Amino acid sequence: MNSAALASVLLIPLLSAALLAALPDYNLTARLNVSAALLAFISAVMFFFVEASHGPSLLVDDVNKVGIVLTTLLSLPTCLYGMV
């Protein structure tokens, strides 16, 4: 599997959570939250265009790909609703 797709799906939420916790402005953090959710969804969709492989402690098969994409897809309207 392309390690960039896997790293982005794992690191985008982690780094954005740390950044959002440090910023005080609500409007800015709401926009950054939606942007991070969109980036995570786009990187999750990349799983469908790369070959699935596994490492010693991580397996991403077709069922996991669908679960990751659905989870990131459901986070988008949740983040948008949080802006209201």
PDB file of N, CA, C and O in Angstrom:
ATOM      1  N   MET A   1       0.832  -1.170   0.000  1.00  0.00           N
ATOM      2  CA  MET A   1       0.000   0.000   0.000  1.00  0.00           C
ATOM      3  C   MET A   1       0.878   1.236   0.000  1.00  0.00           C
ATOM      4  O   MET A   1       1.982   1.249   0.546  1.00  0.00           O
ATOM      5  N   ASN A   2       0.372   2.228  -0.605  1.00  0.00           N
ATOM      6  CA  ASN A   2       1.087   3.487  -0.634  1.00  0.00           C
ATOM      7  C   ASN A   2       1.153   4.034   0.796  1.00  0.00           C
ATOM      8  O   ASN A   2       0.124   4.274   1.428  1.00  0.00           O
ATOM      9  N   SER A   3       2.343   4.221   1.280  1.00  0.00           N
ATOM     10  CA  SER A   3       2.492   4.661   2.665  1.00  0.00           C
ATOM     11  C   SER A   3       2.027   6.098   2.859  1.00  0.00           C
ATOM     12  O   SER A   3       1.703   6.489   3.980  1.00  0.00           O
ATOM     13  N   ALA A   4       1.987   6.901   1.782  1.00  0.00           N
ATOM     14  CA  ALA A   4       1.507   8.276   1.915  1.00  0.00           C
ATOM     15  C   ALA A   4       0.020   8.307   2.226  1.00  0.00           C
ATOM     16  O   ALA A   4      -0.420   9.127   3.033  1.00  0.00           O
ATOM     17  N   ALA A   5      -0.761   7.436   1.607  1.00  0.00           N
ATOM     18  CA  ALA A   5      -2.197   7.397   1.879  1.00  0.00           C
ATOM     19  C   ALA A   5      -2.452   6.964   3.319  1.00  0.00           C
ATOM     20  O   ALA A   5      -3.289   7.546   4.008  1.00  0.00           O
ATOM     21  N   LEU A   6      -1.748   5.970   3.756  1.00  0.00           N
ATOM     22  CA  LEU A   6      -1.927   5.487   5.124  1.00  0.00           C
ATOM     23  C   LEU A   6      -1.476   6.530   6.143  1.00  0.00           C
ATOM     24  O   LEU A   6      -2.163   6.771   7.136  1.00  0.00           O
ATOM     25  N   ALA A   7      -0.336   7.138   5.899  1.00  0.00           N
ATOM     26  CA  ALA A   7       0.172   8.152   6.821  1.00  0.00           C
ATOM     27  C   ALA A   7      -0.757   9.358   6.892  1.00  0.00           C
ATOM     28  O   ALA A   7      -0.964   9.920   7.968  1.00  0.00           O
ATOM     29  N   SER A   8      -1.315   9.757   5.756  1.00  0.00           N
ATOM     30  CA  SER A   8      -2.190  10.931   5.770  1.00  0.00           C
ATOM     31  C   SER A   8      -3.496  10.644   6.497  1.00  0.00           C
ATOM     32  O   SER A   8      -4.009  11.509   7.207  1.00  0.00           O
ATOM     33  N   VAL A   9      -4.044   9.433   6.331  1.00  0.00           N
ATOM     34  CA  VAL A   9      -5.279   9.102   7.042  1.00  0.00           C
ATOM     35  C   VAL A   9      -5.041   9.060   8.547  1.00  0.00           C
ATOM     36  O   VAL A   9      -5.930   9.414   9.322  1.00  0.00           O
ATOM     37  N   LEU A  10      -3.880   8.642   8.958  1.00  0.00           N
ATOM     38  CA  LEU A  10      -3.589   8.558  10.385  1.00  0.00           C
ATOM     39  C   LEU A  10      -3.127   9.885  10.974  1.00  0.00           C
ATOM     40  O   LEU A  10      -3.479  10.211  12.108  1.00  0.00           O
ATOM     41  N   LEU A  11      -2.353  10.648  10.227  1.00  0.00           N
ATOM     42  CA  LEU A  11      -1.734  11.857  10.781  1.00  0.00           C
ATOM     43  C   LEU A  11      -2.589  13.117  10.669  1.00  0.00           C
ATOM     44  O   LEU A  11      -2.475  14.004  11.515  1.00  0.00           O
ATOM     45  N   ILE A  12      -3.431  13.221   9.659  1.00  0.00           N
ATOM     46  CA  ILE A  12      -4.240  14.436   9.504  1.00  0.00           C
ATOM     47  C   ILE A  12      -5.142  14.655  10.722  1.00  0.00           C
ATOM     48  O   ILE A  12      -5.135  15.755  11.274  1.00  0.00           O
ATOM     49  N   PRO A  13      -5.914  13.663  11.164  1.00  0.00           N
ATOM     50  CA  PRO A  13      -6.733  13.909  12.365  1.00  0.00           C
ATOM     51  C   PRO A  13      -5.905  14.165  13.621  1.00  0.00           C
ATOM     52  O   PRO A  13      -6.281  14.986  14.457  1.00  0.00           O
ATOM     53  N   LEU A  14      -4.793  13.474  13.752  1.00  0.00           N
ATOM     54  CA  LEU A  14      -3.958  13.655  14.937  1.00  0.00           C
ATOM     55  C   LEU A  14      -3.377  15.067  14.997  1.00  0.00           C
ATOM     56  O   LEU A  14      -3.457  15.736  16.028  1.00  0.00           O
ATOM     57  N   LEU A  15      -2.800  15.507  13.902  1.00  0.00           N
ATOM     58  CA  LEU A  15      -2.197  16.843  13.881  1.00  0.00           C
ATOM     59  C   LEU A  15      -3.242  17.944  13.950  1.00  0.00           C
ATOM     60  O   LEU A  15      -3.020  18.970  14.593  1.00  0.00           O
ATOM     61  N   SER A  16      -4.380  17.743  13.293  1.00  0.00           N
ATOM     62  CA  SER A  16      -5.409  18.782  13.348  1.00  0.00           C
ATOM     63  C   SER A  16      -6.005  18.886  14.745  1.00  0.00           C
ATOM     64  O   SER A  16      -6.349  19.986  15.176  1.00  0.00           O
ATOM     65  N   ALA A  17      -6.135  17.791  15.455  1.00  0.00           N
ATOM     66  CA  ALA A  17      -6.644  17.848  16.833  1.00  0.00           C
ATOM     67  C   ALA A  17      -5.699  18.642  17.721  1.00  0.00           C
ATOM     68  O   ALA A  17      -6.143  19.440  18.547  1.00  0.00           O
ATOM     69  N   ALA A  18      -4.411  18.430  17.556  1.00  0.00           N
ATOM     70  CA  ALA A  18      -3.436  19.188  18.348  1.00  0.00           C
ATOM     71  C   ALA A  18      -3.483  20.673  17.992  1.00  0.00           C
ATOM     72  O   ALA A  18      -3.399  21.528  18.874  1.00  0.00           O
ATOM     73  N   LEU A  19      -3.617  20.975  16.719  1.00  0.00           N
ATOM     74  CA  LEU A  19      -3.679  22.370  16.290  1.00  0.00           C
ATOM     75  C   LEU A  19      -4.967  23.030  16.764  1.00  0.00           C
ATOM     76  O   LEU A  19      -4.944  24.166  17.237  1.00  0.00           O
ATOM     77  N   LEU A  20      -6.088  22.327  16.642  1.00  0.00           N
ATOM     78  CA  LEU A  20      -7.364  22.904  17.059  1.00  0.00           C
ATOM     79  C   LEU A  20      -7.426  23.129  18.562  1.00  0.00           C
ATOM     80  O   LEU A  20      -8.084  24.064  19.019  1.00  0.00           O
ATOM     81  N   ALA A  21      -6.763  22.303  19.323  1.00  0.00           N
ATOM     82  CA  ALA A  21      -6.746  22.489  20.779  1.00  0.00           C
ATOM     83  C   ALA A  21      -5.938  23.721  21.174  1.00  0.00           C
ATOM     84  O   ALA A  21      -6.182  24.312  22.226  1.00  0.00           O
ATOM     85  N   ALA A  22      -4.984  24.109  20.343  1.00  0.00           N
ATOM     86  CA  ALA A  22      -4.115  25.236  20.683  1.00  0.00           C
ATOM     87  C   ALA A  22      -4.670  26.580  20.224  1.00  0.00           C
ATOM     88  O   ALA A  22      -4.254  27.619  20.736  1.00  0.00           O
ATOM     89  N   LEU A  23      -5.601  26.581  19.271  1.00  0.00           N
ATOM     90  CA  LEU A  23      -6.106  27.843  18.731  1.00  0.00           C
ATOM     91  C   LEU A  23      -7.354  28.298  19.486  1.00  0.00           C
ATOM     92  O   LEU A  23      -8.225  27.481  19.785  1.00  0.00           O
ATOM     93  N   PRO A  24      -7.450  29.599  19.799  1.00  0.00           N
ATOM     94  CA  PRO A  24      -8.587  30.071  20.597  1.00  0.00           C
ATOM     95  C   PRO A  24      -9.801  30.529  19.779  1.00  0.00           C
ATOM     96  O   PRO A  24     -10.915  30.523  20.304  1.00  0.00           O
ATOM     97  N   ASP A  25      -9.626  30.920  18.529  1.00  0.00           N
ATOM     98  CA  ASP A  25     -10.705  31.515  17.747  1.00  0.00           C
ATOM     99  C   ASP A  25     -11.649  30.430  17.212  1.00  0.00           C
ATOM    100  O   ASP A  25     -11.215  29.508  16.521  1.00  0.00           O
ATOM    101  N   TYR A  26     -12.951  30.552  17.539  1.00  0.00           N
ATOM    102  CA  TYR A  26     -13.917  29.519  17.157  1.00  0.00           C
ATOM    103  C   TYR A  26     -14.127  29.452  15.653  1.00  0.00           C
ATOM    104  O   TYR A  26     -14.168  28.359  15.088  1.00  0.00           O
ATOM    105  N   ASN A  27     -14.262  30.601  14.991  1.00  0.00           N
ATOM    106  CA  ASN A  27     -14.523  30.600  13.549  1.00  0.00           C
ATOM    107  C   ASN A  27     -13.362  29.982  12.776  1.00  0.00           C
ATOM    108  O   ASN A  27     -13.575  29.220  11.833  1.00  0.00           O
ATOM    109  N   LEU A  28     -12.160  30.304  13.167  1.00  0.00           N
ATOM    110  CA  LEU A  28     -10.989  29.740  12.505  1.00  0.00           C
ATOM    111  C   LEU A  28     -10.895  28.232  12.733  1.00  0.00           C
ATOM    112  O   LEU A  28     -10.632  27.470  11.803  1.00  0.00           O
ATOM    113  N   THR A  29     -11.110  27.815  13.964  1.00  0.00           N
ATOM    114  CA  THR A  29     -10.999  26.384  14.258  1.00  0.00           C
ATOM    115  C   THR A  29     -12.115  25.588  13.596  1.00  0.00           C
ATOM    116  O   THR A  29     -11.901  24.439  13.211  1.00  0.00           O
ATOM    117  N   ALA A  30     -13.298  26.170  13.456  1.00  0.00           N
ATOM    118  CA  ALA A  30     -14.383  25.467  12.770  1.00  0.00           C
ATOM    119  C   ALA A  30     -14.031  25.244  11.304  1.00  0.00           C
ATOM    120  O   ALA A  30     -14.271  24.164  10.764  1.00  0.00           O
ATOM    121  N   ARG A  31     -13.471  26.248  10.667  1.00  0.00           N
ATOM    122  CA  ARG A  31     -13.067  26.099   9.255  1.00  0.00           C
ATOM    123  C   ARG A  31     -11.918  25.106   9.107  1.00  0.00           C
ATOM    124  O   ARG A  31     -11.899  24.304   8.173  1.00  0.00           O
ATOM    125  N   LEU A  32     -10.960  25.163  10.035  1.00  0.00           N
ATOM    126  CA  LEU A  32      -9.853  24.210   9.989  1.00  0.00           C
ATOM    127  C   LEU A  32     -10.333  22.783  10.234  1.00  0.00           C
ATOM    128  O   LEU A  32      -9.798  21.843   9.647  1.00  0.00           O
ATOM    129  N   ASN A  33     -11.319  22.615  11.082  1.00  0.00           N
ATOM    130  CA  ASN A  33     -11.868  21.298  11.355  1.00  0.00           C
ATOM    131  C   ASN A  33     -12.527  20.707  10.114  1.00  0.00           C
ATOM    132  O   ASN A  33     -12.338  19.529   9.814  1.00  0.00           O
ATOM    133  N   VAL A  34     -13.295  21.512   9.395  1.00  0.00           N
ATOM    134  CA  VAL A  34     -13.923  21.042   8.154  1.00  0.00           C
ATOM    135  C   VAL A  34     -12.848  20.735   7.109  1.00  0.00           C
ATOM    136  O   VAL A  34     -12.949  19.740   6.392  1.00  0.00           O
ATOM    137  N   SER A  35     -11.834  21.575   7.021  1.00  0.00           N
ATOM    138  CA  SER A  35     -10.752  21.337   6.065  1.00  0.00           C
ATOM    139  C   SER A  35     -10.003  20.045   6.375  1.00  0.00           C
ATOM    140  O   SER A  35      -9.666  19.288   5.465  1.00  0.00           O
ATOM    141  N   ALA A  36      -9.746  19.795   7.639  1.00  0.00           N
ATOM    142  CA  ALA A  36      -9.063  18.565   8.026  1.00  0.00           C
ATOM    143  C   ALA A  36      -9.922  17.343   7.743  1.00  0.00           C
ATOM    144  O   ALA A  36      -9.405  16.310   7.316  1.00  0.00           O
ATOM    145  N   ALA A  37     -11.227  17.446   7.974  1.00  0.00           N
ATOM    146  CA  ALA A  37     -12.123  16.326   7.675  1.00  0.00           C
ATOM    147  C   ALA A  37     -12.172  16.061   6.182  1.00  0.00           C
ATOM    148  O   ALA A  37     -12.204  14.905   5.759  1.00  0.00           O
ATOM    149  N   LEU A  38     -12.178  17.109   5.383  1.00  0.00           N
ATOM    150  CA  LEU A  38     -12.180  16.937   3.932  1.00  0.00           C
ATOM    151  C   LEU A  38     -10.878  16.312   3.444  1.00  0.00           C
ATOM    152  O   LEU A  38     -10.899  15.432   2.584  1.00  0.00           O
ATOM    153  N   LEU A  39      -9.762  16.754   3.978  1.00  0.00           N
ATOM    154  CA  LEU A  39      -8.472  16.161   3.610  1.00  0.00           C
ATOM    155  C   LEU A  39      -8.382  14.698   4.024  1.00  0.00           C
ATOM    156  O   LEU A  39      -7.833  13.876   3.290  1.00  0.00           O
ATOM    157  N   ALA A  40      -8.911  14.372   5.182  1.00  0.00           N
ATOM    158  CA  ALA A  40      -8.907  12.981   5.623  1.00  0.00           C
ATOM    159  C   ALA A  40      -9.778  12.123   4.720  1.00  0.00           C
ATOM    160  O   ALA A  40      -9.419  10.986   4.415  1.00  0.00           O
ATOM    161  N   PHE A  41     -10.921  12.654   4.287  1.00  0.00           N
ATOM    162  CA  PHE A  41     -11.786  11.910   3.370  1.00  0.00           C
ATOM    163  C   PHE A  41     -11.107  11.696   2.021  1.00  0.00           C
ATOM    164  O   PHE A  41     -11.165  10.601   1.463  1.00  0.00           O
ATOM    165  N   ILE A  42     -10.470  12.728   1.499  1.00  0.00           N
ATOM    166  CA  ILE A  42      -9.781  12.598   0.208  1.00  0.00           C
ATOM    167  C   ILE A  42      -8.646  11.582   0.298  1.00  0.00           C
ATOM    168  O   ILE A  42      -8.448  10.786  -0.620  1.00  0.00           O
ATOM    169  N   SER A  43      -7.912  11.609   1.387  1.00  0.00           N
ATOM    170  CA  SER A  43      -6.829  10.644   1.532  1.00  0.00           C
ATOM    171  C   SER A  43      -7.373   9.231   1.755  1.00  0.00           C
ATOM    172  O   SER A  43      -6.723   8.259   1.369  1.00  0.00           O
ATOM    173  N   ALA A  44      -8.547   9.098   2.367  1.00  0.00           N
ATOM    174  CA  ALA A  44      -9.155   7.774   2.524  1.00  0.00           C
ATOM    175  C   ALA A  44      -9.628   7.227   1.185  1.00  0.00           C
ATOM    176  O   ALA A  44      -9.537   6.024   0.940  1.00  0.00           O
ATOM    177  N   VAL A  45     -10.127   8.092   0.325  1.00  0.00           N
ATOM    178  CA  VAL A  45     -10.555   7.649  -1.005  1.00  0.00           C
ATOM    179  C   VAL A  45      -9.354   7.165  -1.815  1.00  0.00           C
ATOM    180  O   VAL A  45      -9.508   6.326  -2.702  1.00  0.00           O
ATOM    181  N   MET A  46      -8.164   7.680  -1.521  1.00  0.00           N
ATOM    182  CA  MET A  46      -6.961   7.222  -2.221  1.00  0.00           C
ATOM    183  C   MET A  46      -6.695   5.739  -1.994  1.00  0.00           C
ATOM    184  O   MET A  46      -5.991   5.111  -2.785  1.00  0.00           O
ATOM    185  N   PHE A  47      -7.250   5.170  -0.919  1.00  0.00           N
ATOM    186  CA  PHE A  47      -7.078   3.741  -0.665  1.00  0.00           C
ATOM    187  C   PHE A  47      -7.641   2.884  -1.794  1.00  0.00           C
ATOM    188  O   PHE A  47      -7.158   1.776  -2.030  1.00  0.00           O
ATOM    189  N   PHE A  48      -8.653   3.384  -2.491  1.00  0.00           N
ATOM    190  CA  PHE A  48      -9.248   2.607  -3.575  1.00  0.00           C
ATOM    191  C   PHE A  48      -8.386   2.606  -4.835  1.00  0.00           C
ATOM    192  O   PHE A  48      -8.627   1.814  -5.746  1.00  0.00           O
ATOM    193  N   PHE A  49      -7.395   3.475  -4.898  1.00  0.00           N
ATOM    194  CA  PHE A  49      -6.560   3.579  -6.089  1.00  0.00           C
ATOM    195  C   PHE A  49      -5.151   3.030  -5.897  1.00  0.00           C
ATOM    196  O   PHE A  49      -4.342   3.077  -6.823  1.00  0.00           O
ATOM    197  N   VAL A  50      -4.850   2.515  -4.721  1.00  0.00           N
ATOM    198  CA  VAL A  50      -3.545   1.914  -4.470  1.00  0.00           C
ATOM    199  C   VAL A  50      -3.736   0.454  -4.096  1.00  0.00           C
ATOM    200  O   VAL A  50      -4.812   0.062  -3.646  1.00  0.00           O
ATOM    201  N   GLU A  51      -2.726  -0.328  -4.273  1.00  0.00           N
ATOM    202  CA  GLU A  51      -2.780  -1.752  -3.933  1.00  0.00           C
ATOM    203  C   GLU A  51      -2.789  -1.933  -2.420  1.00  0.00           C
ATOM    204  O   GLU A  51      -2.083  -1.242  -1.686  1.00  0.00           O
ATOM    205  N   ALA A  52      -3.595  -2.869  -1.983  1.00  0.00           N
ATOM    206  CA  ALA A  52      -3.646  -3.170  -0.556  1.00  0.00           C
ATOM    207  C   ALA A  52      -2.515  -4.116  -0.195  1.00  0.00           C
ATOM    208  O   ALA A  52      -2.304  -5.127  -0.866  1.00  0.00           O
ATOM    209  N   SER A  53      -1.811  -3.799   0.831  1.00  0.00           N
ATOM    210  CA  SER A  53      -0.769  -4.667   1.348  1.00  0.00           C
ATOM    211  C   SER A  53      -0.818  -4.574   2.868  1.00  0.00           C
ATOM    212  O   SER A  53      -1.606  -3.805   3.420  1.00  0.00           O
ATOM    213  N   HIS A  54      -0.008  -5.325   3.522  1.00  0.00           N
ATOM    214  CA  HIS A  54      -0.047  -5.305   4.969  1.00  0.00           C
ATOM    215  C   HIS A  54       1.357  -5.297   5.528  1.00  0.00           C
ATOM    216  O   HIS A  54       2.311  -5.742   4.890  1.00  0.00           O
ATOM    217  N   GLY A  55       1.455  -4.789   6.715  1.00  0.00           N
ATOM    218  CA  GLY A  55       2.723  -4.767   7.426  1.00  0.00           C
ATOM    219  C   GLY A  55       2.674  -5.763   8.559  1.00  0.00           C
ATOM    220  O   GLY A  55       1.747  -6.569   8.641  1.00  0.00           O
ATOM    221  N   PRO A  56       3.655  -5.717   9.428  1.00  0.00           N
ATOM    222  CA  PRO A  56       3.682  -6.685  10.527  1.00  0.00           C
ATOM    223  C   PRO A  56       2.546  -6.488  11.530  1.00  0.00           C
ATOM    224  O   PRO A  56       2.122  -7.453  12.165  1.00  0.00           O
ATOM    225  N   SER A  57       2.046  -5.269  11.686  1.00  0.00           N
ATOM    226  CA  SER A  57       0.997  -5.043  12.682  1.00  0.00           C
ATOM    227  C   SER A  57      -0.207  -4.290  12.133  1.00  0.00           C
ATOM    228  O   SER A  57      -1.063  -3.859  12.906  1.00  0.00           O
ATOM    229  N   LEU A  58      -0.293  -4.120  10.809  1.00  0.00           N
ATOM    230  CA  LEU A  58      -1.384  -3.350  10.221  1.00  0.00           C
ATOM    231  C   LEU A  58      -1.860  -4.023   8.947  1.00  0.00           C
ATOM    232  O   LEU A  58      -1.062  -4.335   8.063  1.00  0.00           O
ATOM    233  N   LEU A  59      -3.155  -4.243   8.859  1.00  0.00           N
ATOM    234  CA  LEU A  59      -3.755  -4.847   7.671  1.00  0.00           C
ATOM    235  C   LEU A  59      -4.876  -3.946   7.181  1.00  0.00           C
ATOM    236  O   LEU A  59      -5.813  -3.649   7.923  1.00  0.00           O
ATOM    237  N   VAL A  60      -4.778  -3.515   5.941  1.00  0.00           N
ATOM    238  CA  VAL A  60      -5.834  -2.722   5.329  1.00  0.00           C
ATOM    239  C   VAL A  60      -6.333  -3.509   4.128  1.00  0.00           C
ATOM    240  O   VAL A  60      -5.719  -3.504   3.061  1.00  0.00           O
ATOM    241  N   ASP A  61      -7.477  -4.194   4.325  1.00  0.00           N
ATOM    242  CA  ASP A  61      -8.056  -4.944   3.227  1.00  0.00           C
ATOM    243  C   ASP A  61      -9.272  -4.191   2.688  1.00  0.00           C
ATOM    244  O   ASP A  61      -9.518  -3.050   3.079  1.00  0.00           O
ATOM    245  N   ASP A  62     -10.029  -4.821   1.797  1.00  0.00           N
ATOM    246  CA  ASP A  62     -11.136  -4.126   1.152  1.00  0.00           C
ATOM    247  C   ASP A  62     -12.239  -3.725   2.138  1.00  0.00           C
ATOM    248  O   ASP A  62     -12.843  -2.662   1.993  1.00  0.00           O
ATOM    249  N   VAL A  63     -12.497  -4.554   3.117  1.00  0.00           N
ATOM    250  CA  VAL A  63     -13.516  -4.222   4.110  1.00  0.00           C
ATOM    251  C   VAL A  63     -13.066  -3.030   4.951  1.00  0.00           C
ATOM    252  O   VAL A  63     -13.867  -2.144   5.249  1.00  0.00           O
ATOM    253  N   ASN A  64     -11.812  -3.006   5.327  1.00  0.00           N
ATOM    254  CA  ASN A  64     -11.290  -1.882   6.104  1.00  0.00           C
ATOM    255  C   ASN A  64     -11.294  -0.592   5.298  1.00  0.00           C
ATOM    256  O   ASN A  64     -11.528   0.485   5.846  1.00  0.00           O
ATOM    257  N   LYS A  65     -11.036  -0.697   3.996  1.00  0.00           N
ATOM    258  CA  LYS A  65     -11.064   0.505   3.158  1.00  0.00           C
ATOM    259  C   LYS A  65     -12.439   1.143   3.175  1.00  0.00           C
ATOM    260  O   LYS A  65     -12.562   2.362   3.301  1.00  0.00           O
ATOM    261  N   VAL A  66     -13.476   0.322   3.048  1.00  0.00           N
ATOM    262  CA  VAL A  66     -14.841   0.850   3.059  1.00  0.00           C
ATOM    263  C   VAL A  66     -15.159   1.475   4.411  1.00  0.00           C
ATOM    264  O   VAL A  66     -15.778   2.537   4.470  1.00  0.00           O
ATOM    265  N   GLY A  67     -14.748   0.839   5.483  1.00  0.00           N
ATOM    266  CA  GLY A  67     -14.983   1.390   6.808  1.00  0.00           C
ATOM    267  C   GLY A  67     -14.284   2.717   7.028  1.00  0.00           C
ATOM    268  O   GLY A  67     -14.855   3.634   7.619  1.00  0.00           O
ATOM    269  N   ILE A  68     -13.059   2.823   6.558  1.00  0.00           N
ATOM    270  CA  ILE A  68     -12.310   4.078   6.703  1.00  0.00           C
ATOM    271  C   ILE A  68     -12.967   5.193   5.898  1.00  0.00           C
ATOM    272  O   ILE A  68     -13.100   6.316   6.384  1.00  0.00           O
ATOM    273  N   VAL A  69     -13.375   4.885   4.674  1.00  0.00           N
ATOM    274  CA  VAL A  69     -14.016   5.902   3.832  1.00  0.00           C
ATOM    275  C   VAL A  69     -15.354   6.329   4.432  1.00  0.00           C
ATOM    276  O   VAL A  69     -15.666   7.520   4.448  1.00  0.00           O
ATOM    277  N   LEU A  70     -16.148   5.381   4.923  1.00  0.00           N
ATOM    278  CA  LEU A  70     -17.433   5.744   5.530  1.00  0.00           C
ATOM    279  C   LEU A  70     -17.248   6.579   6.791  1.00  0.00           C
ATOM    280  O   LEU A  70     -18.006   7.521   7.027  1.00  0.00           O
ATOM    281  N   THR A  71     -16.266   6.249   7.587  1.00  0.00           N
ATOM    282  CA  THR A  71     -16.014   7.015   8.807  1.00  0.00           C
ATOM    283  C   THR A  71     -15.601   8.443   8.489  1.00  0.00           C
ATOM    284  O   THR A  71     -16.089   9.387   9.110  1.00  0.00           O
ATOM    285  N   THR A  72     -14.706   8.603   7.527  1.00  0.00           N
ATOM    286  CA  THR A  72     -14.274   9.958   7.175  1.00  0.00           C
ATOM    287  C   THR A  72     -15.384  10.718   6.453  1.00  0.00           C
ATOM    288  O   THR A  72     -15.486  11.939   6.576  1.00  0.00           O
ATOM    289  N   LEU A  73     -16.218   9.994   5.699  1.00  0.00           N
ATOM    290  CA  LEU A  73     -17.339  10.652   5.031  1.00  0.00           C
ATOM    291  C   LEU A  73     -18.363  11.152   6.052  1.00  0.00           C
ATOM    292  O   LEU A  73     -18.910  12.242   5.889  1.00  0.00           O
ATOM    293  N   LEU A  74     -18.622  10.384   7.083  1.00  0.00           N
ATOM    294  CA  LEU A  74     -19.570  10.806   8.111  1.00  0.00           C
ATOM    295  C   LEU A  74     -19.021  11.924   8.994  1.00  0.00           C
ATOM    296  O   LEU A  74     -19.788  12.654   9.622  1.00  0.00           O
ATOM    297  N   SER A  75     -17.708  12.059   9.043  1.00  0.00           N
ATOM    298  CA  SER A  75     -17.143  13.150   9.830  1.00  0.00           C
ATOM    299  C   SER A  75     -17.343  14.507   9.152  1.00  0.00           C
ATOM    300  O   SER A  75     -17.359  15.533   9.833  1.00  0.00           O
ATOM    301  N   LEU A  76     -17.495  14.532   7.829  1.00  0.00           N
ATOM    302  CA  LEU A  76     -17.688  15.802   7.128  1.00  0.00           C
ATOM    303  C   LEU A  76     -18.980  16.512   7.540  1.00  0.00           C
ATOM    304  O   LEU A  76     -18.912  17.670   7.952  1.00  0.00           O
ATOM    305  N   PRO A  77     -20.157  15.875   7.448  1.00  0.00           N
ATOM    306  CA  PRO A  77     -21.349  16.605   7.883  1.00  0.00           C
ATOM    307  C   PRO A  77     -21.351  16.911   9.383  1.00  0.00           C
ATOM    308  O   PRO A  77     -21.957  17.893   9.812  1.00  0.00           O
ATOM    309  N   THR A  78     -20.689  16.092  10.169  1.00  0.00           N
ATOM    310  CA  THR A  78     -20.594  16.370  11.594  1.00  0.00           C
ATOM    311  C   THR A  78     -19.801  17.648  11.828  1.00  0.00           C
ATOM    312  O   THR A  78     -20.190  18.488  12.639  1.00  0.00           O
ATOM    313  N   CYS A  79     -18.698  17.789  11.119  1.00  0.00           N
ATOM    314  CA  CYS A  79     -17.892  19.013  11.260  1.00  0.00           C
ATOM    315  C   CYS A  79     -18.635  20.229  10.700  1.00  0.00           C
ATOM    316  O   CYS A  79     -18.551  21.326  11.253  1.00  0.00           O
ATOM    317  N   LEU A  80     -19.361  20.024   9.601  1.00  0.00           N
ATOM    318  CA  LEU A  80     -20.149  21.143   9.041  1.00  0.00           C
ATOM    319  C   LEU A  80     -21.249  21.565  10.004  1.00  0.00           C
ATOM    320  O   LEU A  80     -21.515  22.757  10.162  1.00  0.00           O
ATOM    321  N   TYR A  81     -21.881  20.609  10.639  1.00  0.00           N
ATOM    322  CA  TYR A  81     -22.919  20.933  11.615  1.00  0.00           C
ATOM    323  C   TYR A  81     -22.320  21.668  12.821  1.00  0.00           C
ATOM    324  O   TYR A  81     -22.993  22.490  13.442  1.00  0.00           O
ATOM    325  N   GLY A  82     -21.101  21.384  13.143  1.00  0.00           N
ATOM    326  CA  GLY A  82     -20.439  22.067  14.240  1.00  0.00           C
ATOM    327  C   GLY A  82     -20.148  23.517  13.953  1.00  0.00           C
ATOM    328  O   GLY A  82     -19.917  24.291  14.882  1.00  0.00           O
ATOM    329  N   MET A  83     -20.152  23.906  12.705  1.00  0.00           N
ATOM    330  CA  MET A  83     -19.912  25.304  12.338  1.00  0.00           C
ATOM    331  C   MET A  83     -21.142  26.165  12.599  1.00  0.00           C
ATOM    332  O   MET A  83     -21.027  27.383  12.738  1.00  0.00           O
ATOM    333  N   VAL A  84     -22.305  25.549  12.667  1.00  0.00           N
ATOM    334  CA  VAL A  84     -23.556  26.317  12.795  1.00  0.00           C
ATOM    335  C   VAL A  84     -23.712  26.859  14.190  1.00  0.00           C
ATOM    336  O   VAL A  84     -24.702  27.528  14.485  1.00  0.00           O
TER     337      VAL A  84
END
